[in-house]
Amino acid sequence: MISGGHVQVNDGTKRPGYKVKPGDRVKIRDVQDVIVPEPEKMDLAILHEDAHILVVDKTAGQVVHPGPGHMSGTLVNGLLSHDSVFGNKCWEPLRPGIVHRLDKDTSGLILVAKTLRSLEFLQKEFKHRRVEKEYLALVQGENIPEAGDIELSMGRHPRNRKLMAVLENGGRYARTGFRVKQRFTGGALMEVRLFTGRTHQIRVHFYHQGMPLFGDRVYQVRRHRKGPSIAPRQMLHSWKLSFRHPYSGLRMAFCAPVPEDFAQTMKQLS
């Protein structure tokens, strides 16, 4: 938006690297006037759909909603093509129906609302932790405990604001439960229960405990951040999802099959 001249400082344009000074007057055009997602036909792996909700098995590498650097190919672009309800003016334009998110390189289950009423209901369910989320994770490390609970507060990294970190002071409460499902030489397959939904929570908690995910180039010991890796991306898969239906109130449960790249990485570790 800045590069396109949609952000002005003191009625003039500045480069994105400009450091704002006290007294500067910053004017930003309405994002709706600048960014309008376009429908894109794509093969969505839809596990369930009715008049109120939609459950998708997201592929790794797909961004959930448009943003800087990702204005096409997102799940939202696909939803806009799949059903006209997502093009209604009532939605937040960049996130129609989006209840929660997964990282770009995390695969698996994601829940989408098809009405505003459903969206509001499901957002409250997530907020009050009534939605059950389980993941599969391939982690590196020796002497990995059989099971445990990680309860460590999280927030923005104090030096790199693009990253998250465990914080001794401040931050928001975060809890991750885990159990070893299968052991390998130098690692393990984990069943992970997410009790809270902080950004990058599983990746940060496991990295802090000395069990970084295979393929994670960010939350990883320095010597493994570059160079060859047996995993093509962070080995994290949203495996199971259970929630109350926003219309019937009945509990629903879904399970997403393990993707091919995840299975191949496991074979290499066996």
N, C-alpha and C positions, 0 to 999 in steps of 0.2 A: 504493500500500500504506500509506503514511504517512497520507494523508487518510482512508483507510478504517479507521484505528485498528489496523492490523496490525503497526505498529512502535511500541514503547513505550520511553520514556526514564525511568529510575528509577521504573518501574511506573506511569507516567502517560503520556498522549498529548501530543504536541507538534506544532506546525505544521511543514510541510516545510522552512521557512526557518530553523528552530531551529539554532543553532550549537552543536555538541557541545563540552562542556567536559571537562577532565581529571577523571577519577573518575566520569563519567557511566556508567551501566549501560544498554546498549542491548539490547533484546530484540526479535527479529524472528521472526514466525511462519514456518513452513516454506512456501516459495513454492508448493509443490505443493498446499497446503491453500487457497491464495488464488487462484491462476491455473490454470485447467484449460481448454485450448483446446477449442473445440467444432467438430465436423465441419461444413463448409459446402460445399454442392454448387456447383461452379464449372467452367467450361470451361477445363481446363488444356491448353496446347499441348504435348503429349507427343510427342517425336521418337523416343524409344526406351523400351521397357520389357521387362524379363524378370523372373525370380524373384529377382534379386540387386540390380538397379539400375533407375533411372528417370532419363531426361534430359528436362528441361523447358525450353522457350523462355519465360522469364518476361517478362511485360509490364511496361513502365515504370509506376511508380506503385504497384506491389505490394510490400509488405514481405515478407521471407522468413519470419520467424517472429514470434510474438506478443511484445509488450513493452509498456512504458508508452505509452499513447496509441494502441496498435495491437493491440487484442485480437481483432479480427475482420478478415476479408478477406485474411488473409495466405496465403502459399503453404502453410504448415503446415495451416491450416484446410481448404484444398482437398485436401491429401494425406490427411488424416484421413477425408474423405468418399470419396475415390477408392479407397482400399484399407484394409481393416481391420488390416493388418499394422502400420500406423503408430499404432494405438491400443494396441499391446501395452505392458505395464507395464515391459518391459525398457529402453525408451527414456528418454533425458532428456526429461521431459514437454513442455517448450516447443520442443524441437528434434528431434523424431523423424526420423531419417534424414538430417538436414542435415549435409552434408560441408563445404560452404563457402557463402559468402554473396555477394550482390550488393547494392549500395545500392538503396534504394527506387526512385529515378528512373533506374537503369541497367537496360536491357533485355538480354535474351539468355539464353544457355545457363547452366544450373545443373544440377549432378549431385547426385542423391539416392540414398542407400543404402536397400535394403529389408530388410537383415538386419544384425545387430550385427557379424557377421564382415566383411561388405562395408564397413561404416562404418569399422571399425578399419583395414582394408587401405587404403582410399582416403585416410583421414586421414594415414597414413604416406607414401603416394605424394605427397600435397601437401607434407608436411613436408620430404621429401627432393627436392622440385622435379622430380619425374618426370612431373607433369601439365603439358601444354602448353596455355597459354591465350593467345588472341589476341583483341584488341578492335578495333573501329572507333571513331574519335574525330574529331569536328569541332572544330578548334581555331582560335582567333583569333590574329592577329599578322602582322607583316611580317618579311621576311627569314628565314622559317622554314627551317632546314637540311633537306637532302634526307633524311638519315637520321642516327641517332645512338643512343647509350646514355646513359641518365641513371642514375648511381650516387650516390645521396645518402641518407644515413641519415635516418630519420623517427621521430617520436614525438609525444606530446601537445603541443599548442601551449602555450608557457610561461604565457600569460595567459588563454587561453580553452580550458579543458580539454575542451570538447565537440568541438574541432577538432583536426586533425592538422597537422603542419608539418615542414619540413626543419630538422634540427638540426645545428649545427656541432659540438656536444659531446654525446655520448651518443646515444640513439636506437637504432634497429635498422636493419641494412643493408637497402637496398631498391634494386632494379634494374629499370629500364623501358627496353625497346628500342623504337624507332619508325622508320617509313619513310613518306615522303609517297606517298600513292596518287593523289591528285588535288589540284590547286591551284585556289584561288578568289581573288577580290579580297578581301584582308584576312583570309585564312585558308586552311586546308587540311584535306583528309580524310586521316587518319593510319591506318596499320596499326600496331597497338601490341602488342608482345609483353611479357607480364608474367612476369618471372623469379622474383619474390617476391610475396607476397600481403598486403601491409600495408594497413590500413584507409585508404581514399580515396587509394591510392597514385598512380594515374594522374592524378587530379585535382590532387593536391598537387604532384607532380613537374612537370607541364606548367605549372601556375600559377607555380611558382618559376622556370621557364625563360622566362617571359614569353609563354606560349602557352596561356592559360586556355581551357577548353572553352566553346563556345557554350552558352548557357542555364544555366550554373552560376552560381547566385546567391551561393554561399559562397566558393569559391576563385576569386575574380574581382577585377579592378581595381575600386576603390571606385566610380568613376563608372558602372559597368555593373551594380552589384549591385541597383539598383532601376530602375524605369521599364520601358518596352517592350523586348521582345527578340524576335528572329525565331525563336528556339527555345523550345518550350513546356517544356523540361526540359533537364537536362545531356545533351549529345549524346555519349553513351557507350553502346556496344552490345557485349555479350559475343558475339563473332562465331564463333570456332572453339574447339573443345575436344577434346583428344586425351589418352587415358589407357589404362592397362591394365585389362582387365576383372578384377574381383576373384575370379572363379571360374575362367575359362579362361586368364587371363594374356595373352590376345591383345589387341593394341592396337586401340582403337576411335577413330574420329574423327567429329565432328559439326560442322555449319555451320548457323547460324541466319540466315534471311533478314533483310534490312534492314527494320525496322519503318516504317510509313507516315509517322510524324511525323519520323523521321530523313531519309527520302527527300524529304519536302516541304521541310525545311530546306535540304537540298543544292540543290534546285531554286531556292530564293530566292537562294542564294549564287552560282549559275551566271551 
